[in-house]
Amino acid sequence: MGLIKGVLHKEGKVMVDETTETVVPLNTLLSQARQARDLSLDKVASQLNLSITQLEKLEENSLNPTQLSTFKRGYVRNYARLLDIEPEVIDRYFLNCDYGYSELHSVDVYGCPTHKPLLGRLIIKWLLILGLIGLVVVLMVSAFPNLLD
């Protein structure tokens, strides 16, 4: 389970105490910070637009920060922001998480040749235009045979 060094409440903010060797589980940190601010689960739920059940799960002893989904990590960060817990403190719990990043690459990176579609080539466009002009001339001549006289 992700643990950090002890936490002190100082001037309304939750901060890391680098001198203490005590570790505080994430669920305990969230619960204690909420109680220190005298906030009920109902009030927090309405402010974060989460259900009370979701908040209770974030404060359960079985909470394992490394197993949280991306959305749940976001819920924890929002909850911590509401409680004025420094982001660095929360980020320490997620150091060993598998974030599942996706790196986007240009097609050029893979060396795939890119060709314009057949109709995108200039010569094809001119051939089509000339063909249409020729077709119009043929239709005009056949429709109006006296036109050439």
C-alpha positions as CSV (number, residue, x, y, z in Angstrom):
1,M,0.0,0.0,0.0
2,G,1.3,3.5,-0.8
3,L,2.5,5.2,2.3
4,I,4.2,8.5,3.1
5,K,5.9,10.1,6.0
6,G,3.8,11.6,8.8
7,V,1.4,14.4,8.2
8,L,1.0,17.6,10.4
9,H,-1.8,20.1,10.3
10,K,-0.3,23.6,10.1
11,E,-2.3,26.7,9.4
12,G,-5.2,24.9,7.9
13,K,-3.0,23.0,5.4
14,V,-2.0,19.4,5.5
15,M,1.8,19.1,5.0
16,V,4.4,16.4,5.1
17,D,6.6,16.3,8.2
18,E,10.0,15.2,6.9
19,T,11.3,14.6,10.5
20,T,8.8,12.0,11.5
21,E,9.2,8.4,10.4
22,T,5.5,7.6,10.9
23,V,3.6,6.6,7.8
24,V,0.0,7.4,7.1
25,P,-2.1,5.4,4.7
26,L,-4.0,7.4,2.1
27,N,-7.4,6.6,3.4
28,T,-6.4,7.7,6.9
29,L,-4.9,10.9,5.5
30,L,-8.1,11.8,3.7
31,S,-10.4,10.9,6.6
32,Q,-8.3,12.8,9.2
33,A,-8.0,15.9,7.0
34,R,-11.8,15.9,6.4
35,Q,-12.5,15.5,10.2
36,A,-9.9,18.2,11.0
37,R,-11.9,20.6,8.7
38,D,-15.1,19.5,10.4
39,L,-16.6,18.4,7.1
40,S,-19.3,15.7,6.9
41,L,-19.3,13.1,4.2
42,D,-22.6,14.7,3.0
43,K,-21.1,18.1,2.6
44,V,-18.0,16.8,0.8
45,A,-20.2,14.6,-1.5
46,S,-22.2,17.6,-2.5
47,Q,-19.2,19.7,-3.1
48,L,-17.3,17.1,-5.2
49,N,-20.5,15.8,-6.9
50,L,-19.7,12.2,-5.7
51,S,-21.8,9.8,-3.9
52,I,-21.3,9.1,-0.2
53,T,-20.5,5.5,-1.1
54,Q,-17.7,6.6,-3.3
55,L,-16.2,8.8,-0.6
56,E,-16.5,6.0,2.0
57,K,-14.6,3.7,-0.4
58,L,-11.8,6.3,-0.5
59,E,-11.7,6.3,3.3
60,E,-11.8,2.5,3.7
61,N,-8.9,0.6,5.1
62,S,-8.8,-1.6,2.0
63,L,-8.0,1.4,-0.3
64,N,-4.8,0.6,-2.3
65,P,-3.7,3.7,-4.2
66,T,-1.7,1.7,-6.8
67,Q,-4.9,-0.2,-7.8
68,L,-7.0,2.9,-8.5
69,S,-8.2,3.6,-11.9
70,T,-7.5,6.9,-13.6
71,F,-10.9,8.3,-12.7
72,K,-10.5,7.3,-9.0
73,R,-7.1,8.9,-8.8
74,G,-8.8,12.0,-10.1
75,Y,-11.4,11.7,-7.4
76,V,-8.6,11.4,-4.8
77,R,-6.9,14.5,-6.2
78,N,-10.1,16.5,-6.2
79,Y,-10.9,15.3,-2.7
80,A,-7.4,16.3,-1.5
81,R,-7.6,19.7,-3.2
82,L,-10.9,20.3,-1.3
83,L,-9.1,19.4,1.9
84,D,-6.1,21.6,1.1
85,I,-3.7,18.7,1.0
86,E,-0.7,19.6,-1.1
87,P,-0.6,17.9,-4.5
88,E,2.9,16.6,-3.9
89,V,1.7,14.7,-0.8
90,I,-1.0,12.9,-2.9
91,D,1.4,12.3,-5.8
92,R,3.7,10.3,-3.5
93,Y,0.9,7.7,-3.1
94,F,0.8,7.2,-6.9
95,L,4.5,6.8,-7.6
96,N,4.2,3.1,-8.4
97,C,1.0,3.3,-10.4
98,D,0.7,2.0,-13.9
99,Y,-0.8,5.0,-15.7
100,G,-1.2,3.5,-19.1
101,Y,0.0,6.4,-21.1
102,S,-0.5,6.5,-24.8
103,E,2.2,8.0,-26.9
104,L,1.0,9.4,-30.2
105,H,3.4,9.4,-33.1
106,S,3.3,10.9,-36.6
107,V,3.0,8.4,-39.4
108,D,6.4,9.5,-40.5
109,V,7.9,8.0,-37.4
110,Y,7.0,4.5,-38.6
111,G,8.4,5.1,-42.1
112,C,5.1,4.4,-43.8
113,P,5.0,6.0,-47.3
114,T,2.1,8.4,-47.8
115,H,0.7,8.8,-51.2
116,K,-2.0,11.1,-52.5
117,P,-5.1,9.4,-53.6
118,L,-5.5,9.0,-57.4
119,L,-7.9,11.9,-57.7
120,G,-5.6,14.1,-55.7
121,R,-2.9,14.0,-58.3
122,L,-2.7,17.0,-60.7
123,I,-2.4,15.0,-63.9
124,I,-5.6,13.1,-63.2
125,K,-7.4,16.3,-62.5
126,W,-6.4,17.8,-65.9
127,L,-7.3,14.5,-67.7
128,L,-10.7,14.6,-66.1
129,I,-11.3,18.2,-67.1
130,L,-10.1,17.6,-70.7
131,G,-12.4,14.5,-70.8
132,L,-15.4,16.5,-69.6
133,I,-14.7,19.2,-72.2
134,G,-14.4,16.6,-74.9
135,L,-17.7,15.0,-73.8
136,V,-19.4,18.4,-73.9
137,V,-18.1,19.0,-77.4
138,V,-19.3,15.6,-78.6
139,L,-22.7,16.0,-77.1
140,M,-23.1,19.5,-78.6
141,V,-22.1,18.3,-82.0
142,S,-24.5,15.3,-81.9
143,A,-27.3,17.5,-80.5
144,F,-26.8,20.4,-82.9
145,P,-25.3,19.0,-86.1
146,N,-25.7,22.3,-87.9
147,L,-23.5,24.0,-85.3
148,L,-20.3,23.3,-87.2
149,D,-21.6,24.5,-90.6
